[in-house]
Amino acid sequence: GKVWPLGWLHWLRGRSRVDQLRVFLLGVRHSHQHIALGALLYERVWLEAAGLGMRGAEASWVLQSNERMNSALEKLGARRYKTWRLYNAMLRQPTQF
């Protein structure tokens, strides 16, 4: 929307209504996964978000085949509510005239 002259007021008023966040990355490098850093990372994110008044979060970009990540999120109380699918197809080359 428009920011000037009064659009910024809508942003200031809406800041108090933000109560969910999107978490893009919660992964741990494969060479460090045996240390259980993931559980500490998830707990820290959870506590920081709760301290900011967040009521929910979306962990997007987690592959359906990533069993470890999905099970860790489910143990935190997450539920899957949407599944996105990616398809790959070879396109034929255009014919030359």
C-alpha positions as CSV (number, residue, x, y, z in Angstrom):
1,G,0.0,0.0,0.0
2,K,0.9,3.6,0.1
3,V,3.4,4.7,2.7
4,W,3.1,8.4,2.4
5,P,1.5,10.5,3.8
6,L,-0.4,8.4,6.3
7,G,0.3,4.8,5.3
8,W,2.9,4.3,8.0
9,L,0.2,4.8,10.6
10,H,-1.5,1.6,9.5
11,W,1.8,-0.2,9.9
12,L,2.3,1.1,13.4
13,R,-1.2,0.1,14.4
14,G,-0.9,-3.3,12.9
15,R,2.4,-4.2,14.6
16,S,0.5,-5.2,17.8
17,R,-1.6,-7.7,15.8
18,V,1.3,-9.7,14.6
19,D,1.2,-12.9,16.6
20,Q,2.7,-15.5,14.3
21,L,6.0,-15.9,12.7
22,R,7.6,-17.9,9.8
23,V,10.6,-20.0,10.5
24,F,12.7,-20.5,7.4
25,L,15.6,-22.5,8.7
26,L,15.8,-24.9,11.6
27,G,18.3,-27.4,10.2
28,V,21.6,-28.5,11.6
29,R,24.6,-29.4,9.5
30,H,24.7,-33.1,8.9
31,S,28.1,-33.4,10.6
32,H,26.7,-31.9,13.8
33,Q,23.4,-33.8,13.9
34,H,24.7,-36.4,16.4
35,I,25.1,-33.8,19.1
36,A,21.4,-33.0,19.4
37,L,21.8,-29.4,18.6
38,G,18.4,-29.5,16.8
39,A,16.5,-29.9,20.0
40,L,18.3,-27.0,21.6
41,L,17.7,-24.8,18.6
42,Y,14.0,-25.7,18.4
43,E,13.6,-25.0,22.1
44,R,15.4,-21.7,21.9
45,V,13.3,-20.5,19.0
46,W,10.1,-21.6,20.8
47,L,11.0,-19.8,24.0
48,E,12.1,-16.6,22.2
49,A,8.9,-16.5,20.2
50,A,6.7,-17.1,23.2
51,G,8.6,-14.3,25.0
52,L,7.6,-11.9,22.2
53,G,4.0,-12.9,22.5
54,M,3.8,-15.2,19.4
55,R,1.0,-17.7,19.4
56,G,2.1,-19.7,16.5
57,A,4.7,-20.3,13.8
58,E,4.9,-21.7,10.4
59,A,7.9,-23.9,9.5
60,S,7.9,-23.7,5.8
61,W,10.2,-25.4,3.3
62,V,10.4,-28.7,5.1
63,L,10.4,-31.6,2.7
64,Q,7.9,-34.3,3.2
65,S,10.7,-36.8,3.0
66,N,12.6,-35.2,5.8
67,E,11.4,-37.5,8.5
68,R,13.8,-36.3,11.3
69,M,12.7,-32.7,10.9
70,N,9.0,-33.5,10.6
71,S,9.1,-35.8,13.7
72,A,11.0,-33.1,15.7
73,L,8.3,-30.5,14.8
74,E,5.5,-32.9,15.7
75,K,7.1,-33.5,19.1
76,L,6.9,-29.7,19.7
77,G,3.2,-29.9,18.9
78,A,3.3,-28.8,15.3
79,R,0.8,-30.2,12.9
80,R,0.9,-30.4,9.1
81,Y,-1.8,-28.2,7.6
82,K,-0.6,-27.7,4.0
83,T,1.5,-29.7,1.6
84,W,3.1,-28.1,-1.4
85,R,4.3,-30.3,-4.3
86,L,7.0,-29.7,-6.8
87,Y,6.9,-31.4,-10.2
88,N,9.6,-31.7,-12.7
89,A,9.1,-32.2,-16.4
90,M,11.4,-32.1,-19.4
91,L,10.3,-29.6,-22.0
92,R,11.0,-30.4,-25.6
93,Q,13.2,-28.1,-27.6
94,P,11.5,-25.6,-29.9
95,T,11.6,-26.5,-33.5
96,Q,13.6,-24.3,-35.8
97,F,12.0,-22.9,-38.9
